[in-house]
Amino acid sequence: MTRSVERLEQAENHSTDAHDELVALIFDGKFASLHEDLRTELERPLFDSRPGLSALDAGRLSYERARWLHDRTGRDGELVRDPERMFAISEWSCLADTTTLPVLNIHYNLCMGTILAHSAERDDLDDYLEELSSMSSVGLLIATELGYGNNIAALETVAVYDHANGEFVLNTPNARAQKFMPNTGITDIPKLAVVLARLDVSGVDRGVFPFIVRISDRDGLRPGVHVERLPEKPGFALDNGVTRFENVRIPRRNLLTGNMGELTPEGEFRSIVKNKRRQVLRVLDRVTPGRICLSGALVSAGRASTYIAIRYSWQRLTAGPGNGEMPIIAFRSQQTALFTALARVYAMTFLLNHVKREYLGCDEGNRTEVNQLISIAKVVSSWEMSEVLHVCRERCGAQGMFSINRIADYIPMAQGVVTAEGDNLPLLATVASQLMTARHGRPVPQPPAPADLDDCDFHRDLLRYREESLRWEAQQEMSAQAQEGQSLHARWNDNMSTAMSMARTRGARLALERLSVVAGGAGIAESRAALELLSKIYGLGEIDRDSGWYLARGAVRPDQVERLPREIDSLCEQLLPYSAMLVDAFELTPELLRAPIAADDYVSAVDLAVGHGLTTAEVG
């Protein structure tokens, strides 16, 4: 305990240069241009906590907050064409109100983005785009059906073309085809949706296409649109509903074919994309930047949670054997839990920065690889941040259970991100399957040369070895099963767990590489030292996660496996003096988060929050 006390004393002051460098690295050099004004907006009274609201009223408030941010950031419609700004809005909007995140992401990215993507060189939709650009109508994407989740190509909602009247007739033919979970539950807010439905022309199924459909106006639902609100979701106020259509007539112009086909003036449909599944992938192209938005938002919530938990841990006093009262951050149990979480947050932050850059620079030559990267990053970051949020909540004790201290409200958001824009398990399985088709015929992977556990290069080599070995093992097994005559489904079913472990390891390896690269490039000694410690903590944590696998293959020695927990503990002790600096670099404030336990004097802040308003002097 003595060393921890000494490190507490060392942690008081850090240079402004180190702080500024960390801010630049975390926000990829764009804090002032992309983020700072958003942080300022969230400090306004509109985003103050409103305890006691019903789920319906909380949902209405979230729409009001979304419009506020929209009016200051996206009125001219340029936001959809500026993905960096859209990413930034996702990262900040969720911190004060987790429901504003899906409202804005669906409005900008999935609705406006889909219309713009599939209406190139058309000016007959300008009135719809103006509604959305001014947010006089809120944009929705209505895709998933009760009977179909990820399998969008199998949707049953149908739009039959009535050539004589120049209209489509939209219907929900059965219970399976009811649209599940769009945010249609508040029915007196004007809403304009992109609805995915099966196009029927002259009795021929032409596949799934997007249609613009007016769902509601200020007087309520439009004729033929029926909505039943879904039960409340704890900690999440989005107005999800089950929606069905009954003979809803929509104008011919509302069909969005883009470069996928053409409905001629004579009423004939000409397909350009012959493969209907490939057509659906084009329809859902806006899901890809949506994954970046949601991943970045959840990583932002991870930053906020570690900020709150570590600041609180520096103040919360408890009995220290032989030292009297001391902050709980002095105890190794608290350090290891929170600093391993902090290492994950930094690793995922730099992974997402890398993903954003790759997306912005993507072209047809590397689109497949970039999409795989985005999917893996979404899966790994959302799972990692889910664990981080739970750790931070627990390490704040009873205080972490209250919504007012934020972390508990971020946990339902994490559950939503894990499921949204492609549920993590099938999404990872899809990417794993794609990765399995590459690199056949490579030699058997060999473990890296023995090295010390303190060697960052060794950490990266071990993760790469695991990734390549799992791919090779699954490929070999599937090849052997093919020779035995097993079906493709059976072969994949038997090996998908190995393949998915490979894909997850790939994500962790990429995150570790980005963290290591950033650490090595830091120019200020303090920030570089702190980042190198985080890199080692994250790397050893990943090795510890699968230590039995590495041991069984002789990649690490038994004594190294035994030493892993103590090595991580030691690194966390060394990180202690830097911990306040590392969370301060997130550019968060107690005023923005409104979490009493993150305040400089949490006792007074909690006292004021519950209504007593006593000061220490008055109590005394």
C-alpha angles and dihedrals in degrees: 000000000000093000090052091053089051091050090050088058091049092054100071102091135032129170123266088229092060092048093049092049092052091050090051091050096046094049095035092244093301106096095115095042101042111016116027099076091048091055089052092051091054091058091066120109091250087074096050116123115272106197120195099031118145116242089255094052091044088054092051090050090052091055089049091051091046090054091049092055091042093054090055100040116020115024097118094055093242092115092078088056092048105066094175090060091045090053090051093050090052091052095052105032093063095056097073098027121014093199095061088067097068092037092057096036093052093044098049106026109029101031108028092030093053093048092049093045094053102035102060114162092007120124097176091087096054093107091057092046090050090054090052094041090055091037090229080136123034114231123234137183112214110190120121118083130206091251098038129052117164092359096088092158089069097055115140103198103115136205111197116200115234101198095183092061098029092238143112121232110216119204141169102221100193145356093274091060096057110122108249124215107349111149095256099121098103099066104184095063111093107249131182117193141197101220121195111219140156111264114227116191118176090342094306121121108233097181133253118325136168120254129188108235129178106227104178145348132195090288093056137256119002119246113286095018113113124187134182115189115237121233117277120278113219112253095001123093102187109135098237118180145171107250131193134178128222116192093322108178117213129180121261091244090063092075110101109206099154109174092336100085148321135247104209125217086251091061098254122132121220116196119213097178107055097186107077095202091053087049091056090051089057091048090053096044092120090064088078098067087038089063090055091049094051094042092050091048093053092047087051088053087050090054091049092048095051089045091054096042096046095045089050091047091056090058106033107097127210137163115286116198107249093355105072116225118356138162115276090238086076091070119090092224090061094041096051094046096047100035094050086051089049090051089054091050092052092045092051092044092057092041090055091047088055091047092052092051092048092049093050091050096042122128135169091277095065103018094114093051092046092049089051090050091050092050094048091047091050092052098043097041095048093048092045093048092047088059092044093054093050092048092050092047092052095044089056090058117203091348090064092061095067122090090220089070090055103221095092090054093051091059095070088046089056090052089052093050092049088057103033127085089018122346109257100241099050090038091054090044090054093051092044090054091051092049091049091063091062132077099022116169096031117142122263107283114249125213116253121261113278113272142162120280089240091065111104092196088057090055092054092044091053093051092048090049091052092048094050094042094052091049092048093047093050093046092050092048094048091049091052092048091050090056088053089056099250117156121254090248092054093046093050093043091054094049106031094097091056091045093049091049087053092052093047090049088051089057093049091047092052091048092050091048092052092048091048093048092050092046093050092049097050111118100200116077095222097050091043092052092049094048092047089054090050090050092053092046092051094045095049090045090057092047091048090052090063101022093132091057092050092046093050090055096045093245091127131024124245091246090054091053089051091049096049098092092048092047090053091046090052093050091050090052089052090049094054097091090052098045098093091047092050095054094039087060089067086079092229125140134199087240093058096045094038088208107147094207090058092058122110087248104030095178093060091041093053090044091055092044093057092046106252097108093194121155124216089249093053093049090050 
